[in-house]
Amino acid sequence: MVAQQQPGDLRHARTGIELRPGLDGVPATQSSICDIDGDQGLLTYRGYPMQDLAANSSFLETAYLLIWGELPSSDQLADFEHAVQMHRRVSFRVRDMMKCFPASGHPMDALQSSAASLGLFYSRRAIDDPQYIYDAVVRLIAKIPTMVAAFQLIRKGQDPIQPRDDLAYSANFLYMLTEREPDPLAARIFDCCLMLHAEHSLNASTFSARVTASTLTDPYAVVASAVGTLAGPLHGGANEDVLAMLEEVGSAGNAGAYLDEAMQAKRKVMGFGHREYKVKDPRAVILQALVEEMFDRFGHDDLYDVARAIEREAESRLGPKGIYPNVDFYSGLVYRKLGIPRDLFTPVFAIARVAGWLAHWREQLGANRIFRPSQIYSGSEPRSWMPIEQRVTSPAA
Ligand code: ACO
């Protein structure tokens, strides 16, 4: 059981600054990458509404926009897409390392380790060289999907398959994962999911990325620390739990009783609630439309009826507290229909979010000061060393 820190009137003795658990509402940086209006349900990347990007852009174009601040010209986009395509392969050494990972391990742990290992191969740490920055961006965006797909095949006892140069970014990932060339609509919907997950201001993993970046370490360490943070069930890991919850509920008729029981037990409903949004997450609105498009084309999934019933029943129970579906509520249903295994949902989130992490890495380097917050000490007063034979077993041990 994890105890939740409560807001109180604790103040720092020297500065008088109030403790805000989880830094709720505390600005920790200035950023021009993404803006959220949590009351109106608006999300913009570099000023462009998410809805426009989802309808018109591609993941790689959106990544370019996030990282370099402006939409690319056609030459810039072609160069970027070509560079990413050229760097999709990963060294046989990384693949061999992944073969030593336990097949039962979580793919997020495999991704964190393999992302960190890239630092061994490209270790110049020349973070004031624009070419190094461009190359690192390209490598990370190109290689992370390859590593996610490679671990999936390796844990099934197969050799990873090589990227296909004739396939665009998202289609190639689905091909490397499922060993089948995807339907163009499935690839387009997946690409749209990546855009929706690419960035979301100073969430936990992005904050991790910026803290790590502020030490001026290499971008592979920045991404690896962010992957570790994204893995938790209160963050990127929630989309796995949503599907487990939908299965547990089982049918639309059980939704109300499930919610009542969860609320009575003070259990969080997965895929609901967001620190920033007090209305339905705009990404959940777009995702829901994608879910319906997928089911129209590729066949219905009964779990969608369960999800809609939960959303309906939650309106009167959680809505008054400003708790509505977040991005994770519908994303799992899309991924399930695409044939993506459940424990790869969060690695897929990481494939997308690497764009936001890298945008924040660049921004952090542009105006860096190492993060070093303070704390309010609540431990014991200074005390004398106690020889081991005089100690009693403490309750915590
Ligand atoms: N189900 C039920 N009640 C909830 C939920 C939920 N999903 N989320 C928040 N609440 C309630 C809390 O119980 C609390 O109620 P109280 O004031 O009566 O005690 C109140 O709303 C505030 O909740 P906090 O946990 O303090 O809100 P916080 O802003 O810290 O947490 C978070 C946000 C972590 C996303 C939370 O809503 C949650 O745990 N949701 C479920 C997990 C989830 O879906 N995570 C994915 C988030 S999106 C993403 O990371 C991509």
Boltz pocket constraint, residues with backbone or C-beta under 6 A from the ligand:
constraints:
  - pocket:
      binder: B
      contacts: [[A, 22], [A, 203], [A, 233], [A, 234], [A, 235], [A, 236], [A, 238], [A, 266], [A, 267], [A, 268], [A, 269], [A, 270], [A, 271], [A, 272], [A, 273], [A, 274], [A, 275], [A, 276], [A, 318], [A, 321], [A, 323], [A, 326], [A, 327], [A, 328]]
      max_distance: 6.0
